[in-house]
Amino acid sequence: MTGLFCFRCGPKSVAFGDLCPDCGLPLSFTKTGALEGKGPGIWRFSSFLPEARPLSLGEGNTPLIPSLRLGEELGVDLWFKLEGANPTGSFKDRGAAVMVAVLREKGGKALADDSSGNAGASLAAYCARAGIPSLIFVPAYASGPKVNQIKAYGARLVPVSGPRQAATQALLETISKDPQIHYASHNHSPYFLAGLRTLAYELFLDLSEKSPDHLVVPLGGGGLFLGLFYGFSELLALQKLSKMPKIHIVQPEACAPIVKAFLSGKAEPDEVVPSETVAEGTRIPKPARGAEVLWALGRCQGKALTVSEEEIIQAQGELAQKEGVYVEPTSALALAGLKRLASAGEIKEGERVVLPLTGSGLKAGGGRC
Ligand SMILES: [Zn+2]
C-alpha cells in the first residue's frame, strides 16, 4: 500500500486536507521504499516519503550513543538517540521538513499552526527556509524560549486570549476566511507524521540493521510513537526485521488521557482536565490521534504508564549528571518510564532499549507543543 490511509477505514484519496472524509480522523501516509538511498539526513529515505523537492536544514542523522551508567544500574543495554541535535533542537524537525516540502509542492502560499512549543518553532524555521510566510496561533499567556524562537524565525505570532482551545478556534476561523492560508497541523498532517517515520529507519541502520527490543517514548499528540510504529512496521513488511520492537508510552500523571483509556480497555481516549506539569509537550487533554495510538499500542505490545512530576525531574537530572545529556523535562519522561518498566519486569535484563531524547534542555521553560 502506498499513499494516504485512515487506520480505521483504509486507503483514501484527498487533494488537500488531513482528515479522513468518512470518519474525520487524521490520515496517515505509507510508502515502502529502499534503505540504500542518498541525500542529506532524512532525505536519504526519500523513497519512503511523499513526492516533494527536499527541504533541508540538516535534520536527521542524530547521534545514537550508548549509556555509560544508567543502563548498568537498570540491567539493560541502553542507548540514547539525541534528537535535540536537530536544527531547531527537537525531533519535530523531521516532521516539519517533510510537511513544509509537500505543502510547498502543493502551492501553499502561507502556513498556519497552533503551537507555542517545539512544533511551532520547527514550522517557523522550515517556512523561513522555504520562503513561505507562517502564522503561529498561541494562547496569549504563552512565553518563554520557544516563543522567542518562533518570533526569531520571522513567523507572525497571533496571541489569542482564553484557554488553549481558543487558539485552535481562532486559527480555523482565519483559515476559513482566507483560502491562501493552509492549515499545517503537526497533530493532523499525514506528511508531518511521514517525516517522523525516518527515526525508525535511522535507528535500524544505527544498530547495524537490527531493531531494539524496546523503545520508551513520551506521549503528547502521539506523532513520535506513531512515526516509530509505522516506520518499524514498514521494515517488518520489507522483511528487514523478524519482529516488531515493543514501543511503550509514558505520560505525566498530570495529563494522561491515553494511559487512562489503555488501562480501562477503551478504544478512544476521553478528554481529561490537565493539571500543571513540567512535561509541557505532553499536556494535550485529548490527542487527535488518540484512537490510532491505542490501536497501534496493541499491535506492538506496548505498555502505557504514568510517572509523577518528581520522577520526571529526577530523571532529567540523572540524564545530565550521570550521562552528560541535557534534555527538556518532556524528554525525561522516557527514562522515568523505563525505570518503572524495568522494576516491574516488563523489560528483562540485558534487553536492548532505545530512548529517543526528543528535545534539548536549552529549550526548556514556557510554551507548549
Ligand atoms: Zn476513516
Boltz pocket constraint, residues with backbone or C-beta under 6 A from the ligand:
constraints:
  - pocket:
      binder: B
      contacts: [[A, 6], [A, 7], [A, 8], [A, 9], [A, 10], [A, 20], [A, 21], [A, 22], [A, 23], [A, 24], [A, 25]]
      max_distance: 6.0
